[in-house]
Amino acid sequence: MQNIEKCVNILKRKGADALVLLDEANMHYLCGFSPSEGIVIVLKNGDAFHLVDSRYTETAENHAKKTGLKVIEFKSSYYEELAKIINNSKSEIIVYESDTISLKAFENIKKHCKNAQMIELGDLLMRERNRKDAEEIVMMKKANQIAEKAFIELLNHVKPGKTEKELAAYFDYLMAKEGSDGVSFDTILLAGERTSMPHGIPSENTIKSGEFVLFDFGATYQGYHSDMTRTVAVGSASDEMKEMYELVLNAQLAGIKALNAGVKCADVYKAAYDVLNEKNMAQYFRHGLGHGLGIEIHEGFNASPRSKDTYEVGNVTSIEPGIYIPGKFGIRIEDVCYLAPRGRENLSNVTKSLIIL
């Protein structure tokens, strides 16, 4: 119900009568789960509705006991039911999801609610979602605990001769076994020279002694995502591997130290970048330092040199510097941090000291 109030406040700011949500993540924020189709409507008086088809009626009604939405199973089409609500409430101005709505959906709303003016939502709801409350953090911690427990178990199976594909598949199984509702994204598990690809896809490549293995993974719990990256060595690590690992770790620690409410996202990026640049390795750091996450694996602010945003209390972000040297190896270390009212909290618990299996 608190999230309904946030939407009512958005309507007040916009001088509008109704907020119409079709985006799966935005609907989840209001209805408590992720339907593949449906519409959530919030009116300026605080009434809120969830339009569903018969596939989701029971699930929606179960969640509505907590969320406060009124569930309506449509009889003919979503848009006809939407029009009834808009007309009955005498809503004249509709706020729509300008960043995510499809042209087809936009045209359908205009067609069925032809007497209403449509204005853009912009990033107002995303900014609300970007400020996590205590209940959301509990779910994100649970997702992270599931992923970490699976990772610790997986390390017992990382041996020379195993392929990236078989280990990635087993990793996903372990997360499901520990209680994950699904993976946050396609698990990245790469070995040897292939670790130089930041988002490489697991292949038939086999693990070999004396090489790095990079794991980027996440679990989900009640719709909320975790995200972590660890890079380990198998058998042994050369002096160069150890030196570069410590460099990336120092860059990550510098980024985490710089992360605080009121600090520009671009300045957090720069704190980690400067550590790599001092050793002439920044040229091998080829992505942003971090991204917000929650109901979506990427949501909210990004720690990049181009960002114009400033971190706020309630934000959750990854901090994940890396270096990627083609033909040699790549290293990435990623934690997820929460800007709690009492200060920064690292939600990731797996050691960042170099593990040699």
N, C-alpha and C positions, 0 to 999 in steps of 0.2 A: 504493500500500500504506500510505502514511502516513495517508491519509484513512480507511482501514479501522481503523487504530489509534485515531484520534480517536473513531470510533464505538464501539469497544470501551471506551474511557474513559467515554463517555456511559453505556453500559450499567452500568459499575461504579458510577458516581455514582447511577444510578437503582436499583441492586440488581436489575437485570433480566437476562433471558437472550437476548433477540433484539430487533433493531431492524428494523422493516419499513418500507420506503420505496417510495412510489408516485408522489410528486411528481416531475415531469420534471427540475426543476433539482437537487433532492436526489439523484436517480439519477445525473445527469450528474456530480455531485461525486465519486461513487464509481466509475462505469463509464466516464467519459471522453467520453460523447456524450449526446445528448438523444433517447431513444426516446419516441415518443408514448404507448406503453403498455409495461408490464412491471412487475416488482417486484425490488427489491434487498433482500436479507436479510443482516444481519451478526449473527453469534452471538458470545457472550461469550468464546469460546475463540479468536476471530480468524478463523474460517471465514466466508467471504462468498460469496454466490451472486447470480447475475443471471438471473432467469426471463424468457425472451423467447419470442415466437412466431417463425415461420420467416422473417418479413420482416427480422428483426434479428440472426439467429444469426451470420452471417458477420462482420458489423460488430462485434458484441459480442465474438466470439472474438478478433478482431484487437486490440481494446482491452484485452482481458483479459490479454494477454501483458505489459502494463505495469501494469495495475491490480491483478492478483492475484485477481480474482473468478472463480468457477467458473460457467461458462455452462450453463444448462439450458434446452433447448427444450421447452416444455410440450406434453403429449400431449392432455390433455382440457381443463384450465382452469388459469389462474394459481393460483387459490386452492387447488385440490387439490394442486398441486406445493408450494405454501407449507405446507400442512398436513403433508405428508410430511416436510419439513425440520424443522418445529417438533416433530413427534412423534418423529422419529428422534434429534433432539438433546436430547429430554426438556426442552424449553424450557417453563417454566411462566408466565413473565411476558414479555409482548410490549410493546415501546414503539412507539407509532404516531404519525403526523404529525397532531397535534391541530389545528394551524393550517390545514391544507390538505386533509385527507382528505375525500372525499365521503361522504355518509351511506350510499350503496350499497356503496362499498368497505369502509367500517367494518363494516357488517352482514355482508358476505361473509367478512371475516376472523373475526368472532365465530362465524359459522355453521360454518366449516371448522376453526377452531382452538378449539373450544368448551370444551376443558379448560384453556385458558390465560387468565390474567388480562391485561387490556389497560390500560396506563397511558400518560399523555400525554407526548409528547416536549417540548412547549413550544418555546422558542426556542434550545435548546442547540445543535442542529446549525447553525442560522442564525448563531449567534455564532461557531462554528468557521469557517463559510464567510466570515464577515465579516473574519476575520484572514487575509489573502492571503499565500501564500508566494511565493518568488522566481519559480517557474515560472509561476504565475498572472499575475504582473506582466509577465513577458515577453510573454504572450499578449495582455494588455490594451494594452500598448504597441504591439504589432503592429496590433491593431484600430484604435488611435488613429492610427497612421501611415497606414494605408489611408484612413481618413476624411479626414485632413488633406490628403493628396495630391489626393484627389478634389475637396475644397473649393477648393483653390488653382486647380485647372484649371477648375472651374465658374465662378469669378469672371470668367474671360475671356468668358463667354457671358451674363453678367447685363447686359442692355441694355434701354433703354426699348422698350416694345412687346412684350417677351416676357411670357408669362403665368406666374403662380406654378406652375400645374400642369405646364407643359412643362419648366420649370427643375427642379422637384422630381423629375420622372420621369427627367430627364437626370442629375441628381445621383445617384439610386439606381443608374443604369447605370454611372456613373463609379466608384462604390464597388465594384460587382461586378467591373468591369474591373480594378481595382487589387488584387482578391483577397478582397473581403469575402464571407463565407459567407451573408450576408443583412443587412438593415438592423436596427439595434438596436430601432427603433420606426418608425412611420410618419413619414417626414421632414416636418418643419414648415418651410415656406417661405412667408413672408408679406411683403406690400409695402404701403407707405403707411399709411393709417388702420388697416388690418387687422393691423398689427403690435401693436396694443393688446390683441389676444386671445392670452393666454399659450400656449394650445395650439390655435390656429386650424388649420383644414384648408386646404391649398392649393386655390385656386379659379381661375376664368378671369380674375380681376383682373390687369391688366397693370402692368408696371413703368413708373414715370414718373420723370422727372428731378426732383431736389430732394427725393426721399423716401428713407426708410429701407427696407431689406430685411433681414428677420430670418431666420436659418437655424439650426434646431435639428436636429442630425443625429447618427448614429452608425453604425459598422460593427461586424461581429462577426468574430471569428477563433477557430476551434476552440471555439466556444461562449461566448467571453468578449466583453463589450460595451464599446464606447466611447461617449462622449457629449460633445457640444460645442455651444455656441451662440455665434454671432457676429452682430453687427448692423452693416451697412455702409450708406453713403449712395451714391446714384447721381447723378452729375452735379455736385451741390453740396449743401452742408448749411448751414442757417441758423444764426445765432448761438445760438438757443435749442436747436437739435438738438445742436450741439457742447457746449453747457454741460451739458445733461442727460446726454449720453453720458459726459462726464468724471465726472459725479456717480456714475453707475452703476459706472464703472470704479473709482473710489475706494472705493466700497462693497465691490466684489468684492475689491480688494486688502486691505481691512481684514479681510474675512472669512477670506481665505487666511492673512494674518498671524496671526490668532487661532487658526487650526487647528493643534492639536498634541495628541499623546497626553497623556491626563490632563485635558484641557479638556472641560467639559460641552458637549454639542451645542447646547443652548439659548444658551450664552454666545457660541458662534461665530456663531449667527444674530444675536444682539444687536449684535455688533461691526459687521456690515454694516448692520443696521437703523438704528443710531444715526447713521451717516453720512448716510443718506437723511433721517432725521428732523430733523437739524440744518438742512436746507434745506426743511423742511415738505413733503417728497415721499414720506415713508414710507407715506402713505395709498394711494399708487399701487403699492406693493409687496405683491402679493396672494397669495404662496405661500411655502413654506419656502425656506430658503437652499440646501439641497442634500440629496442622497440617496445612500446607498451603492449600489454597482453591482458587477457581476462576471458570474456565470453568468446572472443576471437583471438587467434594466435598473434595477429598483428592488429592492434587497435590503439588509438590515442597518439601520444607524442613519440617522436623518434629522436634519438641522440645522433644527429648528423651535422656536418658543417653548414648545411643549408637551412636547418631548422630555425624558425622564428619564435618557437614556443619556449616557455619557462616552466620548469617542474613545479608541481603543487602538492600539498599534503593529500594523500590518498592515491597518488600515482603509483603504478607498478610497472617496472621496466626491466628489460634484460640489459646486462652489461657484458659484451662479448667481443673483445678485440681478437684479432687473429693476424697471422702472417702466412702467406701462401706463395711458396717458391716453386714454380713449375719445374718438373723434372727432378725434384728433390723431396720436399715434404711440406705439409701445412700443419699449423697448430692453432686451435681456437679454444678458449676457456670462457664459459658462459655461466653466470649466475643470474637469478632474478631477485630484484630488490624492491622493497615496499617503503614508501615515504609515509611512515606512520605519524600520527599526531605527536608522539613522543620522540620521534627521530627516525633515522634510516634503519631498516631491518632487512637483513639478507635472508631470503627464504630458502636458499640452497645450502645443503649441509655436507655434501660429499667433498672429501679432501681435494685441495688443489695442488698439493705437493705432487711432483711427478711420480706416477705409479709405473713401476717396471714389473711386468707379470712374468 
